[in-house]
Amino acid sequence: MPSNLETVQAMYYALDRGDISFILSFFADNIEFEIKKLLDGGDSVVVWLSVKFTYKPTGKAFEDTYCLSIWEFDADGKVLKYTQAEDTHGLWIAQGGK
């Protein structure tokens, strides 16, 4: 089983190749997203959402009701930058951190 670092690295390489199915294969089977609010900032869109899943390697649950995704677009409507803010401590615990 690859380390978390190797998994993330492989997912970014897959993103460069456009291999979205490879990236999705690392998502938990029971992942749930609930959009709470969309904020329109013109060239930027902020999404407030809840995320809930069980981390496969540890079997531990993770839930974040204050996850934020920030999407920044160019003049042609193409994504320039994506940033996500979430409960990193809770995620660390779900990944087996102590």
N, C-alpha and C positions, 0 to 999 in steps of 0.2 A: 504494500500500500504506500503510495507516495506521501511525502510530508505535505502539510498545508501550504508551505512555501512552493513546493514543486507543483502542486495543484493549481495555485493561483498563476504561477508562471506559465503553465500549460494552457490555462484558459486565455491569458493575454495573447499567447502565440496563436491560439485558435481564432481569437477575435481578429488578429491581423490577416488570417486566411479567410475570414468570413464564415467560419465553421461554427455557427450558432448551436447546432444540435450537440456538438461536443461539449460546449459550455453548459448547456441545459442538463447534460447527463450528470453533472456534479450537484445539481439542485436536489434538495430533499423531496421525496415523493409527496409528502404532506404539507408542502409550503403553502401558506395562505397570505395573500396581500389584500388589504382593505384600504382603498383611497379615502382619506378623510377630507382632504381639501386640495384644490389646485389653485395656485396663485400665479396670475399672468403678469410678468414683468417685462413684456415686449420681447427683447432678445433672450430673456431668461424665463424659465418656468420652474416653480418650486412645487414639489408634491409632498404633502404630509401624508404618511401612510402608516398602517400597522403591519407588522410582519410577524408570522408565527410559523415555526417548523421544529422538527426534531433533527438534530445533527446526527447523520448516519453513523459515523465511526464510534461515537460515544453513547448514542441513544438518549442523550439529554435534550430536553426541550429548551427552546429559545423563543422569547416573545419581546417585541419592542413596539410600544404604541406611539412612540415619538420619533419614528424614522423619517428623515428628510432626504429627498433626492432633488438635486439642483441641475437642471439642464440648460446649457447655454448654446445659442444658435448663431450661425452666421447669416448674412443677408439673403442667402439662397435657401435658408431653412434647414441647413445641415447641422448636425450636432458638432459643436466645437469642443465642448468640455462637459463632463459628467462628474458630479461630486455627490457622495452619499455620507450622511452623518447618522450614526446609529449607536446603540448601547454597546460599545466595544467591550466593556467589562462583562456584561451578560453573555455576549458572544464568546468571549474567552473562557468563561465558565462552562458553557455548552460544549466547547471544544476540548474540555478536560483540564482547563487551568485550575490551579489551586492557590 
